[in-house]
């Protein structure tokens, strides 16, 4: 039996009633598994601290396919005016553009991003891609502090690829990993809140983006302002993002880890 999770087992495990499971029960369950795959290096360390032998813990950072990024890049070669036309249709100016992609839920801290953009005044545009239970309250907040924010709702395929392609910077103030990896495949620098540990395997501070402390709105604003003030640095960080997402943390690597876990648990034991 192979386990797969985020780590922090004592805090994330729960009974059906929603109360945290006792530490000894969680540890016993984890140690009973033949192998454990963690989403992040931090998660792997959590499992080892819970008593799982290190040789039975593998790391497979969440990754997505690069087909969408490749397809939009090919389309832009054929139609270089595509992004400009898309921006005009939505009424988006040529200001540097930030994109957020993900569920609109408290754990993502989208409100912190709106507040940071409000402090940046006329320095940026903001695209919010996704839907969820917080959408109405976030739209109300945006109306009050940053009316220029565009809520694009749930997007897929070419529409999602265009939102990524049109952006200069991807920002995720809260938890998450898949959207960060997808933004990196599109060659975007990333600003990510420190959360469940998945960001540590994707973001190399100063090289392809920055991690900011959770709940520190001023730090988020400072980092975004610094990024948007240096277009050449944004391009360099975006190129490094793409390199990391294709060479170091890729869906192929994720698959290899899963295959490795299956080989580990099926090999004969002496």
C-alpha positions in Angstrom: 0.0 0.0 0.0 1.3 3.4 -1.0 0.3 6.7 0.7 0.3 10.1 -1.0 0.0 13.4 0.8 1.1 16.8 1.9 2.9 15.9 5.1 2.1 17.5 8.5 0.2 14.3 9.3 -0.7 15.0 12.9 -2.4 18.3 11.9 -4.1 17.2 8.7 -5.4 13.9 9.7 -8.9 13.9 11.2 -11.7 11.7 12.4 -15.1 11.7 10.7 -16.1 14.2 13.4 -13.4 16.6 12.3 -11.2 16.4 15.4 -7.4 15.9 14.9 -6.5 12.2 15.2 -4.2 11.2 18.1 -0.6 11.4 17.2 0.0 7.7 17.9 -2.8 6.6 15.6 -1.5 8.8 12.8 2.1 7.6 13.3 1.0 3.9 13.4 -1.0 4.3 10.2 1.8 6.0 8.3 4.4 3.4 9.4 2.1 0.6 8.2 2.3 1.8 4.6 4.8 0.2 2.3 5.8 3.6 0.8 4.8 7.2 1.1 4.9 9.8 -1.7 5.0 13.4 -0.5 4.0 16.5 -2.6 7.1 18.3 -1.3 10.4 18.0 0.4 8.9 19.5 3.5 6.1 16.9 3.4 8.8 14.1 3.2 10.5 15.5 6.2 7.2 15.5 8.1 6.7 11.8 7.4 10.2 10.9 8.4 9.7 12.8 11.7 6.5 10.8 12.2 8.6 7.6 12.2 8.4 6.5 8.5 11.8 5.1 7.4 13.5 7.6 5.0 14.1 4.9 2.4 10.3 4.5 2.1 9.5 8.2 1.5 9.7 9.6 -2.0 9.1 13.2 -3.2 6.9 14.0 -6.3 6.2 17.7 -6.5 2.8 18.4 -8.1 3.2 19.1 -11.8 1.0 19.6 -14.9 1.4 19.0 -18.6 3.1 21.7 -20.6 0.8 21.2 -23.6 -1.2 24.3 -23.0 1.8 26.5 -22.7 3.3 25.0 -25.9 0.0 25.4 -27.8 -0.4 29.1 -26.9 3.2 29.8 -27.7 2.7 28.3 -31.2 -0.5 30.3 -31.7 1.3 33.5 -30.8 3.9 32.9 -33.4 1.2 32.6 -36.0 -0.9 35.5 -34.5 1.4 37.9 -32.6 -1.5 40.4 -32.1 -3.6 37.8 -30.3 -2.9 39.0 -26.7 -3.4 42.7 -27.7 -6.8 41.9 -29.2 -7.8 39.9 -26.2 -6.8 42.7 -23.8 -8.7 45.2 -25.8 -11.8 43.1 -25.7 -11.6 42.9 -21.9 -10.7 46.6 -21.6 -7.3 45.8 -20.0 -4.7 48.5 -20.4 -1.0 48.0 -21.3 0.0 48.3 -17.6 2.1 45.5 -16.2 -0.4 42.7 -15.5 -0.6 40.3 -12.5 -2.6 37.1 -12.8 -4.0 34.9 -10.0 -5.3 31.4 -10.9 -7.1 29.2 -8.4 -10.1 28.6 -6.3 -11.6 31.6 -4.5 -11.4 30.3 -1.0 -9.9 31.7 2.2 -6.7 29.5 2.1 -5.7 31.2 -1.1 -5.6 34.7 0.5 -6.8 36.5 -2.6 -8.0 39.4 -0.5 -4.4 40.1 0.5 -3.6 40.4 -3.2 -6.4 42.9 -3.8 -5.1 45.0 -0.9 -1.6 44.9 -2.2 -2.8 46.0 -5.7 -4.7 48.8 -4.1 -1.5 50.1 -2.6 0.1 50.0 -6.1 -2.6 52.3 -7.4 -2.1 52.8 -11.2 1.0 50.6 -11.5 -0.7 47.4 -12.5 -3.7 45.4 -13.8 -5.0 42.3 -12.0 -6.6 39.3 -13.6 -8.4 36.9 -11.2 -9.1 33.5 -12.8 -11.2 31.0 -10.9 -14.4 30.6 -9.0 -15.5 29.6 -5.5 -17.5 30.5 -2.4 -15.5 33.7 -1.8 -16.1 35.2 -5.2 -18.9 37.6 -4.2 -17.1 38.9 -1.1 -13.9 39.3 -3.1 -15.7 41.2 -5.8 -17.2 43.5 -3.2 -13.7 44.1 -1.7 -12.3 44.8 -5.2 -15.0 47.3 -5.8 -14.0 49.1 -2.7 -10.1 48.9 -3.0 -9.2 48.0 -6.6 -12.1 48.3 -9.0 -9.8 47.6 -12.0 -9.5 43.9 -11.0 -11.0 41.6 -13.6 -12.8 38.5 -12.4 -12.7 36.1 -15.3 -14.3 33.1 -13.6 -13.3 29.6 -14.3 -11.2 29.3 -17.5 -9.9 26.3 -19.4 -8.0 25.5 -22.5 -7.0 28.5 -24.7 -8.8 31.0 -22.5 -6.7 30.0 -19.5 -3.6 29.9 -21.6 -4.3 33.4 -22.9 -4.7 34.7 -19.3 -1.3 33.3 -18.4 0.3 34.6 -21.7 -1.1 38.1 -21.2 0.4 38.4 -17.7 3.8 39.6 -16.6 3.7 38.1 -13.1 1.8 35.3 -11.3 0.9 35.8 -7.7 -0.5 33.2 -5.3 -0.6 34.7 -1.7 -1.9 31.4 -0.1 -1.7 27.7 -0.4 -1.3 25.7 -3.7 1.1 24.2 -6.1 -0.4 23.2 -9.4 -1.2 26.7 -10.6 2.3 27.8 -9.6 3.8 25.1 -11.8 1.5 25.9 -14.7 2.5 29.6 -14.5 6.1 28.5 -14.6 5.5 26.4 -17.7 4.1 29.6 -19.3 7.4 31.3 -18.5 6.1 33.6 -15.7 8.0 34.7 -12.6 6.0 33.7 -9.5 5.3 35.3 -6.1 4.0 32.8 -3.7 2.9 32.8 0.0 4.7 30.4 2.3 2.1 27.7 3.0 2.1 23.9 2.8 5.7 23.5 1.6 5.0 22.8 -2.1 6.3 26.3 -3.0 9.8 25.5 -1.7 10.4 23.0 -4.5 9.2 25.4 -7.2 10.3 28.9 -6.2 14.0 29.8 -6.0 14.0 33.2 -4.2 15.4 35.9 -6.5 15.9 33.4 -9.4 12.4 32.7 -10.7 10.3 34.6 -8.1 9.9 35.1 -4.4 8.2 33.5 -1.4 6.6 35.9 1.1 5.5 35.2 4.7 1.8 34.4 5.1 -0.3 37.3 6.2 2.4 39.9 5.6 0.6 42.3 3.3 3.4 44.8 3.3 5.9 42.2 2.2 3.6 41.1 -0.6 3.2 44.7 -1.8 6.9 45.4 -1.6 7.8 42.3 -3.6 5.2 42.9 -6.3 6.3 46.5 -6.6 9.9 45.5 -6.9 9.1 42.9 -9.6 7.0 45.2 -11.7 9.6 47.9 -11.6 12.2 45.8 -13.5 10.8 44.3 -16.7 14.2 42.8 -17.7 14.4 41.0 -14.3 10.9 39.7 -14.9 11.9 38.3 -18.2 15.0 36.6 -16.7 13.0 35.1 -13.9 10.3 33.9 -16.3 12.8 32.1 -18.4 14.2 30.4 -15.2 10.7 29.5 -14.2 10.2 27.7 -17.5 13.5 25.9 -17.2 12.7 24.7 -13.7 9.3 23.5 -14.7 10.5 21.6 -17.7 13.9 20.3 -16.5 13.7 19.9 -12.7 10.1 19.7 -11.5 8.1 18.2 -14.4 5.2 15.8 -14.9 7.6 13.3 -16.3 9.6 13.4 -13.1 6.4 13.0 -11.1 5.5 9.9 -13.1 9.0 8.5 -12.6 8.6 8.9 -8.8 5.2 7.1 -8.9 6.8 4.2 -10.9 9.7 4.2 -8.5 7.3 3.8 -5.6 5.5 0.9 -7.2 8.9 -0.8 -7.9 9.9 -0.2 -4.3 6.8 -1.9 -2.8 6.8 -4.8 -5.2 10.5 -5.8 -5.1 11.2 -9.0 -3.1 12.2 -8.3 0.5 14.9 -10.5 2.3 
